[in-house]
Amino acid sequence: MRRETVYPGQVLPETVLLNMGRDMMTGMGKLMQDILGSGPCVSGFACTPTAPASLQVNIAPGNIYALQSVEASPWSTLPGDTAHTVLKQGILPDSVSLTLTPPTATGLAINYLVQVAYQDQDINPAVLPYYNSANPSQPFTGQGNNGQSQATARDGVAVVSLKAGIAAPSGNQQTPAPDTGNVGLWVITVLNGQTTVTAQHITAMPGIPYINPAMLGLSPSLMQSPAQFDKSTKLATTEFVQRALGNDAGVTVLNASTTLTAANAGQLIQCFGGIASVITLPPSSTLYAGAKISFWSNATAAFTVIPQGSDSISDGVVAPSSVTINTGDTVNFEYRGGGTWLMSGALQLGRASSIFGASIASNGWQKLPSGLIIQWGAVNGALGAAQTWNFPMVFPNGCFAISGAAVNPGAYVFSLDGTPATRGGFTFNVWSVAATPARSIAAANWIAIGY
């Protein structure tokens, strides 16, 4: 931080004193910028109804911190400096009252925005004495003896103002955007015929950039949470940390086709209803690797999940273009980077050929995590001869057991042909239950267990 140098006996020009004030402001501003960032941010400015209630509200004292030119205009004999910026503090030292006017037409409502901005103000004018070199015993009154007053201080102030929206039918009124350089603080809704403003008419503007009260002892305020996927060195709030924990960030209930956004990352998506729907995952360009979305369905209709654009889904074996979620299914989609979503969870296990792989067909198979494999099928015996039948898949090691039964057990009997089943199949007969048994053409079902 710069410090002005003076010497004994030196005649001090006014620029030395002015620079002392500017140097201190600049040093403090840079320190505030290192702590708070480039702003704008605020503290205080609580909005409360009057007592008794009226069409006025009270705005409590507060501070605004905003990046500004070092000097937007000349200050005494110092020139303006708009080439450099510094974080300045604007102060509202006393409460102010704001008056609201209801709309005049029946059925209309209007939203007022309470906003605050930083402003440099030259204040406390006074007629100052000046040195009279011609007659030092009689000082000039005013500069050059002109008798005019001059500002005696440059103050950083917080200017609170009220901005009216456009009157519209109640429920359809819109809140106006803050003016350039202003921060929106509060939204106050006033209806036609209303005579008082109470707390229920006052709501906080979303995303007010409050600073941390524990750091500077200011109240009421909360530290502003960094953006959802912010990976900078900003301080994390408990809200931000909650997003990073194993807990879900929230639950979104869907009963219709929807395109998810980055805001759904970390959430549980609950599907319900009886209408088949399509859910589109968020675009990967808005996410970071590790972002996860979980699904659970108690819907009576199927929900289909698809990726967006050129993104893809992988179940560890193949890359399905879509994934169907039925009643009772749970599945997680985790973004791994490179435009790819990885599936995990109960639904994905059924797609993992090495764990729960299956071929669901009239002649099919099912793998179990233990390594056991169950196979089944339907056959027709050959007339007058034993028949060899191939398993739908070859057992990797061997067949433990096989059993079968004729579809019409009162008339036919299924039996193996006296040779053990191999890894690839078995030989069987279907016998007629006649007085003279004979091999017959008849349907039978079989089941085999191996590994």
C-alpha positions in Angstrom: 0.0 0.0 0.0 1.4 3.4 -1.0 2.4 5.9 1.8 3.1 9.6 1.1 6.5 10.9 2.2 6.8 14.4 3.8 9.8 16.2 5.3 10.4 18.6 8.2 9.7 22.1 7.3 8.1 21.1 4.0 5.1 23.2 2.7 2.4 20.5 2.1 0.4 21.0 -1.1 -3.2 19.8 -0.9 -2.3 16.9 -3.2 -0.3 15.2 -0.5 -3.3 15.1 1.9 -5.7 14.0 -0.9 -3.3 11.2 -2.0 -3.2 10.0 1.6 -7.0 9.5 1.5 -6.9 7.9 -1.9 -4.0 5.6 -1.1 -5.8 4.4 2.1 -9.0 3.8 0.1 -7.1 1.9 -2.6 -5.2 -0.4 -0.1 -8.4 -1.2 1.8 -10.3 -1.7 -1.4 -7.7 -4.2 -2.7 -7.9 -6.1 0.6 -11.7 -6.3 0.4 -11.4 -7.5 -3.2 -9.1 -10.3 -2.1 -11.6 -11.4 0.5 -14.9 -10.7 -1.2 -14.0 -10.9 -4.9 -15.0 -8.3 -7.4 -18.5 -8.0 -6.1 -21.0 -6.7 -6.0 -22.0 -8.0 -2.6 -24.1 -6.6 0.2 -24.8 -6.9 3.9 -27.8 -5.6 5.9 -30.7 -3.8 4.1 -33.4 -5.8 5.9 -36.9 -4.9 4.6 -39.7 -4.6 7.1 -43.2 -3.2 7.2 -43.9 -0.1 9.2 -45.7 -0.3 12.6 -48.5 0.3 12.3 -48.6 -1.2 8.8 -49.0 1.3 5.9 -48.0 1.5 2.3 -44.4 2.1 3.3 -41.6 -0.2 4.1 -38.4 0.4 6.1 -35.0 -0.5 4.7 -32.4 -1.0 7.5 -28.8 0.3 7.3 -26.5 -1.7 5.1 -23.3 -1.8 3.0 -22.6 -2.5 -0.6 -19.3 -3.5 -2.0 -18.8 -2.8 -5.7 -15.9 -2.6 -8.2 -15.6 1.1 -9.3 -13.2 3.5 -10.9 -10.6 4.8 -8.5 -12.1 8.3 -9.2 -14.9 8.7 -11.7 -14.4 12.4 -11.7 -11.8 14.9 -10.5 -11.4 15.3 -6.8 -10.3 18.7 -5.7 -7.0 19.1 -7.7 -6.6 15.4 -8.3 -7.7 14.3 -11.8 -10.2 11.5 -12.3 -8.8 8.0 -12.7 -11.1 5.7 -14.7 -8.2 3.5 -15.9 -8.0 1.7 -12.6 -10.6 0.0 -10.5 -10.9 -0.8 -6.8 -13.6 -2.4 -4.6 -15.4 0.4 -2.8 -17.7 0.3 0.2 -21.0 2.2 0.0 -22.7 2.8 3.3 -26.3 3.4 4.2 -25.9 4.7 7.8 -29.6 5.2 8.6 -32.9 3.5 7.8 -34.9 4.8 4.9 -38.6 4.6 4.1 -40.0 3.7 0.7 -43.6 4.4 -0.4 -45.5 2.0 -2.7 -48.5 2.9 -4.8 -51.1 0.2 -5.7 -52.3 -0.1 -9.3 -55.5 1.9 -10.0 -57.4 -0.7 -12.1 -59.4 -3.5 -10.5 -57.8 -7.0 -10.5 -54.3 -5.7 -11.2 -51.1 -6.2 -9.2 -47.6 -4.8 -9.4 -44.2 -5.9 -8.2 -41.8 -3.3 -6.9 -38.1 -4.0 -6.7 -36.0 -2.7 -3.9 -32.5 -2.2 -5.3 -29.2 -0.7 -4.1 -26.2 0.8 -6.0 -22.8 2.3 -5.0 -22.3 6.0 -5.6 -19.6 8.6 -5.0 -21.0 11.8 -3.6 -19.3 15.0 -2.8 -20.9 16.2 0.5 -20.9 18.6 3.4 -20.6 21.9 1.4 -19.1 24.9 3.3 -17.6 28.3 2.5 -14.0 27.8 3.3 -11.3 30.3 4.4 -8.4 30.7 2.0 -5.0 32.3 2.4 -4.7 35.9 1.3 -1.1 36.4 0.3 -1.7 40.2 -0.1 -3.1 40.5 3.4 -2.5 37.3 5.5 -4.4 38.8 8.4 -7.6 38.9 6.3 -8.2 35.5 4.7 -10.4 35.1 1.7 -13.9 33.8 2.1 -14.2 31.1 -0.5 -11.7 30.2 -3.2 -10.3 33.4 -4.7 -12.6 35.3 -2.2 -15.7 34.3 -4.3 -17.8 33.5 -1.3 -19.0 30.2 -2.7 -19.3 26.9 -0.8 -17.4 23.7 -1.7 -17.8 20.1 -0.8 -15.6 19.1 2.1 -15.7 15.3 1.7 -16.2 12.6 -1.0 -18.4 9.9 0.4 -19.0 6.3 -0.7 -22.7 5.8 -0.2 -25.3 3.0 -0.8 -28.2 4.4 -2.7 -31.5 2.5 -2.2 -34.2 3.0 -4.7 -37.6 1.5 -5.6 -38.3 0.3 -9.2 -41.8 -0.3 -10.2 -42.8 -3.2 -12.5 -45.7 -3.1 -15.0 -49.1 -3.6 -13.5 -50.8 -6.8 -14.7 -53.6 -9.2 -13.7 -52.9 -10.5 -10.3 -50.6 -13.6 -10.5 -49.2 -12.5 -13.9 -47.2 -9.5 -12.8 -43.4 -9.6 -13.4 -40.6 -8.3 -11.3 -38.5 -5.7 -13.1 -34.7 -6.4 -13.6 -32.3 -4.3 -11.5 -31.0 -1.1 -13.2 -27.4 -1.2 -14.4 -25.0 -1.0 -11.4 -27.8 -2.0 -9.0 -28.3 -5.2 -6.9 -31.8 -6.4 -6.4 -32.7 -6.9 -2.8 -36.4 -7.3 -2.2 -39.6 -7.8 -4.2 -42.8 -6.2 -2.8 -46.2 -7.1 -4.3 -49.0 -4.6 -4.1 -52.6 -5.3 -5.3 -55.3 -2.9 -6.4 -57.1 -1.5 -3.4 -54.4 -2.6 -1.0 -53.9 -0.2 2.0 -51.1 -1.8 3.9 -47.9 -3.8 3.3 -47.2 -6.7 5.6 -44.4 -9.3 5.8 -46.3 -11.7 3.5 -46.1 -9.1 0.6 -42.2 -9.0 0.9 -40.0 -11.6 -0.6 -36.2 -11.8 -1.0 -34.9 -11.4 -4.5 -33.4 -14.7 -5.5 -29.6 -14.9 -5.4 -28.9 -11.8 -3.2 -25.1 -11.7 -3.0 -24.9 -11.5 0.8 -21.5 -11.7 2.5 -20.5 -13.9 5.4 -21.6 -12.4 8.8 -19.1 -14.5 10.8 -16.2 -13.0 8.8 -17.1 -9.3 9.2 -19.6 -9.3 11.9 -22.4 -8.1 9.7 -26.1 -9.2 9.9 -28.5 -10.4 8.6 -26.7 -12.3 5.8 -25.5 -15.6 4.5 -22.4 -16.3 2.5 -23.3 -16.7 -1.1 -22.9 -20.2 -2.4 -20.5 -20.7 -5.3 -22.0 -21.9 -8.5 -22.9 -25.6 -8.7 -19.8 -26.9 -10.4 -17.4 -24.2 -9.2 -13.9 -25.8 -8.7 -12.1 -22.6 -7.7 -10.6 -21.7 -4.3 -13.8 -19.9 -3.1 -15.0 -20.7 0.3 -17.7 -23.4 0.4 -21.0 -23.0 2.2 -22.8 -25.8 3.8 -25.2 -25.8 0.8 -22.2 -26.3 -1.5 -20.8 -29.1 0.6 -24.1 -30.8 0.7 -24.0 -31.2 -3.0 -20.7 -33.0 -2.7 -21.8 -35.5 0.0 -23.3 -39.0 -0.6 -26.7 -37.6 0.1 -28.9 -36.7 -2.8 -29.1 -33.0 -3.5 -32.9 -33.3 -3.9 -35.8 -35.3 -5.4 -37.5 -34.4 -8.6 -40.8 -36.2 -9.4 -41.6 -36.7 -13.1 -44.8 -38.1 -14.8 -44.1 -36.8 -18.3 -41.4 -36.6 -20.9 -38.7 -34.1 -19.6 -35.2 -32.9 -20.6 -33.1 -32.7 -17.5 -30.5 -29.9 -16.9 -27.3 -29.6 -14.9 -29.4 -28.6 -11.9 -30.7 -32.2 -11.7 -27.1 -33.5 -11.1 -27.0 -35.2 -7.7 -30.7 -35.7 -7.5 -33.0 -38.7 -7.3 -35.5 -38.7 -10.2 -38.7 -40.5 -9.2 -40.8 -41.7 -12.1 -44.5 -42.2 -11.5 -47.8 -42.2 -13.5 -49.3 -44.3 -16.2 -48.0 -42.5 -19.3 -44.9 -43.9 -21.1 -42.4 -41.1 -21.2 -38.9 -40.2 -22.4 -36.4 -38.5 -20.1 -33.4 -36.9 -21.8 -30.1 -36.6 -19.8 -28.5 -33.2 -19.4 -25.9 -32.2 -22.1 -22.4 -33.2 -21.0 -21.1 -29.8 -21.9 -22.8 -28.4 -18.8 -21.4 -31.1 -16.4 -18.1 -32.2 -14.9 -16.8 -35.8 -14.7 -18.4 -37.5 -11.7 -21.8 -35.9 -11.9 -24.5 -38.4 -11.1 -28.3 -38.7 -11.6 -30.3 -41.6 -10.0 -33.6 -43.0 -11.0 -36.3 -45.0 -9.2 -39.6 -45.9 -10.8 -43.0 -46.7 -9.2 -44.7 -45.8 -12.5 -47.1 -48.2 -14.1 -45.7 -47.3 -17.5 -42.2 -47.6 -18.8 -39.8 -44.6 -18.8 -37.1 -44.4 -21.4 -33.8 -42.6 -20.7 -31.8 -41.3 -23.6 -28.6 -39.2 -23.9 -28.5 -35.8 -25.5 -26.9 -34.9 -28.8 -23.7 -36.8 -29.4 -23.5 -38.1 -25.8 -23.7 -41.9 -25.2 -24.6 -44.4 -22.5 -22.5 -47.4 -21.6 -23.5 -50.4 -19.4 -20.0 -51.8 -19.3 -20.6 -54.1 -22.2 -22.5 -52.3 -25.0 -23.6 -48.7 -25.6 -27.4 -48.8 -25.7 -29.1 -45.9 -27.5 -31.7 -45.9 -24.7 -32.5 -47.5 -21.4 -36.0 -48.5 -20.3 -36.9 -48.2 -16.6 -39.9 -50.3 -15.5 -41.8 -50.4 -12.2 -39.5 -51.1 -9.3 -36.3 -50.5 -11.3 -33.4 -48.4 -9.9 -30.5 -47.2 -11.9 -27.7 -44.6 -11.7 -26.2 -42.6 -14.6 -22.7 -41.2 -13.8 -21.0 -38.9 -16.3 -17.4 -40.1 -16.8 -16.3 -37.4 -19.2 -15.8 -37.6 -23.0 -19.6 -37.4 -23.5 -20.2 -40.9 -21.9 -22.7 -41.8 -19.2 -22.0 -45.0 -17.2 -24.9 -47.1 -15.8 -24.8 -48.7 -12.4 -27.3 -50.1 -9.9 -29.9 -52.9 -9.9 -31.1 -52.3 -13.5 -27.5 -52.4 -14.9 -26.8 -55.8 -13.2 -29.3 -57.4 -15.5 -27.2 -56.1 -18.4 -23.8 -57.3 -17.2 -23.1 -60.5 -19.0 -20.4 -61.5 -16.6 -22.7 -61.2 -13.5 -26.4 -61.4 -14.3 -26.3 -61.9 -18.1 -29.3 -63.6 -19.5 -31.0 -64.7 -22.7 -34.7 -64.4 -22.1 -36.3 -66.7 -24.7 -38.2 -70.0 -25.0 -34.8 -71.6 -25.1 -32.6 -69.4 -22.9 -30.2 -69.0 -20.0 -29.5 -67.0 -16.9 -26.2 -66.4 -15.2 -25.9 -65.9 -11.4 -23.2 -64.1 -9.5 -21.9 -67.4 -8.0 -21.0 -68.7 -11.4 -24.0 -71.0 -11.7 -25.9 -71.0 -15.0 -29.5 -72.1 -15.5 -30.7 -73.1 -18.9 -34.1 -74.1 -20.2 -36.0 -74.9 -23.3 -38.8 -76.7 -25.2 -38.2 -79.8 -27.5 -40.1 -82.3 -29.6 -39.1 -85.9 -29.6 -38.2 -87.7 -32.8 -40.3 -90.7 -33.9 -38.5 -94.0 -33.4 -35.1 -92.5 -32.4 -33.3 -90.7 -29.7 -32.6 -87.0 -30.4 -29.6 -84.8 -29.5 -30.3 -81.3 -28.3 -27.9 -78.4 -28.0 -28.0 -76.1 -25.0 -28.7 -72.4 -25.9 -25.2 -71.7 -24.6 -22.3 -74.0 -23.9 -21.6 -74.4 -20.2 -18.0 -73.1 -19.6 -17.2 -76.0 -17.3 -19.9 -78.6 -17.2 -23.5 -79.5 -16.6 -24.5 -80.6 -13.0 -28.0 -81.8 -13.6 -30.8 -81.9 -16.2 -34.4 -82.7 -15.8 -37.5 -82.7 -18.1 -41.1 -83.5 -18.5 -43.5 -84.1 -21.4 -46.0 -81.4 -22.0 -48.7 -84.0 -21.8 -47.4 -86.3 -19.0 -50.5 -88.5 -19.1 -49.6 -89.7 -22.6 -45.9 -89.2 -22.9 -42.7 -89.5 -20.8 -39.5 -87.5 -21.2 -36.1 -89.3 -20.5 -32.4 -89.0 -21.1 -30.9 -91.6 -23.4 -28.6 -93.1 -20.8 -25.7 -90.8 -21.5 -24.6 -87.9 -19.3 -25.3 -84.4 -20.6 -22.2 -82.7 -22.0 -21.2 -79.0 -21.8 -22.9 -78.5 -25.1 -26.1 -80.6 -24.9 -27.9 -83.9 -24.2 -29.6 -86.8 -25.9 -33.2 -87.6 -25.0 -36.3 -89.6 -25.8 -40.0 -88.9 -25.6 -41.9 -92.2 -25.0 -45.5 -92.9 -25.5 -47.3 -94.3 -22.5 -49.0 -97.0 -24.5 -49.2 -100.7 -23.8 -46.2 -101.0 -26.1 -43.9 -98.0 -25.3 -42.4 -96.4 -28.4 -40.5 -93.3 -29.1 -42.9 -90.6 -30.2 -43.1 -87.1 -31.6 -44.3 -85.0 -28.6 -43.5 -81.8 -26.9 -41.4 -81.7 -23.7 -39.8 -79.0 -21.5 -36.3 -79.3 -19.9 -34.1 -77.4 -17.4 -30.4 -77.8 -16.7 -28.0 -76.4 -14.1 -24.3 -76.0 -14.7 -21.3 -73.7 -14.3 
